[in-house]
């Protein structure tokens, strides 16, 4: 059986996580998830629902009632 070690810190990874294709331990996985979520933004669309914005350029011109419009 291969050793199930975290790709970042080398700690043991649970076999269930490894079977799902996750190669990081819980601690390193949570740290990476926090870094990823820090760049997200949820913005309301005009007369619609909320959208998850991951690219800052998508926010330009979002308010079509004033300001910069694409």
C-alpha positions as CSV (number, residue, x, y, z in Angstrom):
1,X,0.0,0.0,0.0
2,X,1.5,3.4,-0.9
3,X,2.1,5.9,1.8
4,X,-0.7,8.5,2.0
5,X,1.3,11.7,2.8
6,X,0.2,15.3,2.3
7,X,1.7,16.9,-0.8
8,X,2.5,20.1,1.2
9,X,3.5,19.2,4.7
10,X,4.1,15.4,4.6
11,X,1.6,14.5,7.3
12,X,-0.7,11.5,6.9
13,X,-3.8,11.9,4.8
14,X,-7.0,9.9,5.6
15,X,-7.5,7.1,3.1
16,X,-11.0,8.4,2.3
17,X,-9.7,11.7,1.2
18,X,-6.9,10.0,-0.8
19,X,-9.6,7.8,-2.6
20,X,-11.4,11.0,-3.6
21,X,-8.3,12.4,-5.2
22,X,-7.5,14.9,-2.4
23,X,-3.8,14.8,-1.8
24,X,-3.6,17.2,1.2
25,X,-4.3,16.8,4.9
26,X,-7.2,18.6,6.5
27,X,-5.0,21.4,7.9
28,X,-3.3,22.2,4.5
29,X,-6.6,21.8,2.6
30,X,-8.3,24.3,4.9
31,X,-5.5,26.8,4.6
32,X,-5.7,26.5,0.8
33,X,-9.5,26.9,0.8
34,X,-9.3,30.0,2.9
35,X,-6.8,31.5,0.4
36,X,-9.1,30.6,-2.5
37,X,-12.2,32.0,-0.9
38,X,-10.5,35.3,-0.1
39,X,-10.5,36.2,-3.8
40,X,-14.3,35.6,-4.3
41,X,-17.0,38.2,-4.4
42,X,-20.7,37.8,-4.5
43,X,-22.5,40.6,-6.4
44,X,-26.2,41.2,-7.2
45,X,-27.1,41.3,-10.8
46,X,-29.6,43.9,-12.1
47,X,-33.2,42.5,-11.7
48,X,-31.7,39.0,-11.2
49,X,-30.0,36.9,-8.7
50,X,-26.6,37.0,-7.0
51,X,-23.6,35.9,-9.0
52,X,-20.2,34.6,-7.8
53,X,-17.5,36.8,-9.3
54,X,-14.0,35.4,-9.4
55,X,-12.6,37.8,-12.0
56,X,-12.3,41.4,-10.9
57,X,-12.8,42.6,-14.5
58,X,-16.3,41.2,-14.5
59,X,-17.3,43.8,-12.0
60,X,-16.6,46.7,-14.4
61,X,-19.9,47.9,-15.8
62,X,-22.0,45.8,-13.5
63,X,-24.0,48.8,-12.5
64,X,-25.6,49.8,-15.8
65,X,-27.5,52.7,-14.1
66,X,-24.3,54.8,-13.7
67,X,-20.6,54.7,-13.7
68,X,-18.4,52.8,-16.2
69,X,-20.3,50.6,-18.6
70,X,-18.6,48.0,-20.7
